[in-house]
Amino acid sequence: MENTGIKDYKNIPGNLSVEVWRKKEDDICHFWTVTKWNSIESIKQFAGELYEKARYYPEDEKYLLEFEENVIHCETFVNKNFYDY
């Protein structure tokens, strides 16, 4: 992952961070790649115009059991009063 997707993410202007999350369930591991960007345009530089389609690399077939068709894009924010609750 470090030599393909993560490297590619980090080389795109506007990429703010890349994290890989893992959850183990018995003998299976679930992985999520979570990235932060400064704009949709930056995401499109990585993923292309169809930026909601998941992007895979040829070597992913060696490691993944399933291939999600689409990705999820979410907005993040922190309200200055968020922690006052």
N, C-alpha and C positions, 0 to 999 in steps of 0.2 A: 504494500500500500504506500509505503514511504517513497518508492521510486516512480510511482505512476500518479494516482489520483491526488494524493496529498501534495506531491511536488507540483503538479499541474495547478491545483487550487492556489497554492502560495505564489505562483508566478503570474497570476492575473492581478492587474491593478484593481484595487477596490476590494480585494479579499481581506477581511479583518481578522479572521481566525479559522482554524480547522481543528475539530476534535473527533475522535472515533470513540463511540460508546459501545460497551459490550455487556451483555447479560447472559450468564450461563444458566442453562436448564438441562440438567442431567448431562448427556453427552453431546449436546448441541449448544452452540454459541450464537446469539443474535447480535448483529453489528449494525450500528447506525453511524453514518458520517454526518456530523453537524457542522455547518459552516456559517459564518457571518460575513455579510457583504455590505457595502455602502450604498448599493442601488441594484435595481433589477437589470440595468444595463451592464453592470459588472458581472452579474450572473450569466447574462447572455454571452459575454466574452468567453466564458468557460463552457457553457452548455449549448450555445447556439440559440437561434430564434425559438425553437421548441424547448424552451428552458424548463418546462414542467415534465419532460420525458427524462427518465433515468438514463444516466450515461454509464456504460460499463467498459471494461478493458478485456482483451482476449484472455488474459490469465485469470480473470475472475471465475471462469468456469471450473477451475481447479479447487476453488474454495467455497463457493456459494451454492446452497441447495435450492434457493429460489431467487428469481430476478423480478423485483418490483418494476412495474411498467412506468410509474410516475413517482415523482418526488413531492414532498410537501414544503411549501414556502410559507413561512410565518413572519410576522413583524414582531420585533421586540421593543420594549420600552420600560422605563423605570419612572414612575411617578414620584416626585419628591416627597409625597406623603404616603407612599406605598407601605413603608415600614412602620407607620404610625398606627396601623390597625391592631 
